[in-house]
Each structure stands twice: as C-alpha cells, then as structure tokens.
C-alpha cells in the first residue's frame, strides 16, 4: 500500500492522504487503511490515540479482529482510556499470534504492567480504599552505588547503539518507589513513537544500552550518524505512555560519535 511507503520515508501528510483515499474507495471497509490512518496520526501526535486515531482503531478491529497491528494499537488505546481488562485481552491475543522476536518483549512488558495495575486495584478495593486515595508511602530509591548495566545483550560489532548512564536527582528520590523506568530514543525532528525503548527497574545509577534490535516498529530504528534524543522516565502508573507528574530527564545523543553520556532525571512532566 502506498501509505506504507510514505511512512517509511516519514512523509506523514502524504501517507495520511493515501490511507484516507484507500478508506474512501473501500467505503470504510478496509481495516488496513483504517489502521494506517490511525498509525500516521499517532506518529504525528501520540495524543491522537485518545481521539480520532483511537476511533479508527476500534473500527479496524471490528472489521479485522485478528489484525496484529490493530490489536497492538488497540491495546494502547484501551489502556489510555483506563479499560485495563480489554487492553490486557488485546495484548494477550497478540502475543498468541507469534509476533516478531523484537516485538514480543514489549508486548509481554505491557501485559505485566497491566497485571500489576489490576492487582494493585484489587488489593486497594479489598482494603476498602481506592488506588487514588491509598496512602502507601513510596519506597525510597535504592541507594547509589556502582552503575549497573541494564540486563540486555550487548550490541554486536558494527551495530548502531546508544549508551547512557541514568541517574536520579536527589530532589526526586522519593518519587521513584518501585515504578518502572522507561528509557527510549526518539527523533526530535519527527514526533511519534520512539525509535527504541526498554523497560527496566528504577535503579540508580544505571547504565543502559539501546540498539536497533530494541526498535518498537520493525524497520524504524536509529542509525549511525543520526542525532537523537534519549529520554528516561519513571512511569508512576506503570504505563509506557507518559502522564503528568512522571519524573523524567532527556539528553541529546549523536549515534556513532558519542559513547557513554550522562542522563539525569531532574524534572517532572507537567
């Protein structure tokens, strides 16, 4: 489909027009076109998953409930609106469809994060409280020690990689608790899903390496010579989608030129 070629070239306006035309020609019955429209909108502005892109994905799933891409976006859409059981069901179904090896860990992470949220909500209800009103103090961040390498396979010779040493500002130490840490690489010139991502424990300091094998979308990864932005965010909700109040930090990185770069989590999302 022409829209897919335009996405590969990061020509998002042209991709959107191509998918919209395919949608019109099919009289709204082409699930691939609907999913493509939603993908382009999300690549341009992730918040579209709360609006038009989310509605397009629901229409695509109604037409093609076994579409892998629609299920992936559909899980994210359901999670964003707070429907965790539906989000989990979609990710579990996708996991059973034998996804690519580089995508499988991301899906498993989504399921684990949702399970943790559902378990926390059940525990709070059993105690007669809600998750929002529970006053369990946050566990302090682990004491600083030697940088710990993130558990991952080291990039193979010649493979482009990004390597950062993530630390947490003392003023935000109490905000970490047991929430997961997401480290991702994004192209500052092209909004949308990150080029690579890892979900880790919130341990500081921590050295993290990301490579093309950590790409969220196959075929869309960073390359040597590219200038990117590396972001580290503590997801207090456990969700990879950022939320107000999440501690984060970012740093510029020149792939293939920079080596280990310091990244400090020193502010929160507005």
Secondary structure, 3 states (H helix, E strand, C coil): CHHHHHHHCCCHHHHHHHHHHHHHHCCCCCHHHHHHHHHHHHHHCHHHHHCHHHHHHHHHHHHCCCCHHHHHHHHHHHHHCCCHHHHHHHHHHHHCCCCCHHHHHHHHHHHHHHHHHHHHHHHHHHCCCCCCCCCCCCCCCCCCCCCEECCCCCCCCCCCEEEEEEEECHHHHHHHCCCEEEEEEECCCCCCCCCEEEEECCCCCEEEEEEHHHCCECCECCCCCCEEEEEEEEECCCCCCCCCCCEEEEEEEECCCCCEEEEEECEECC
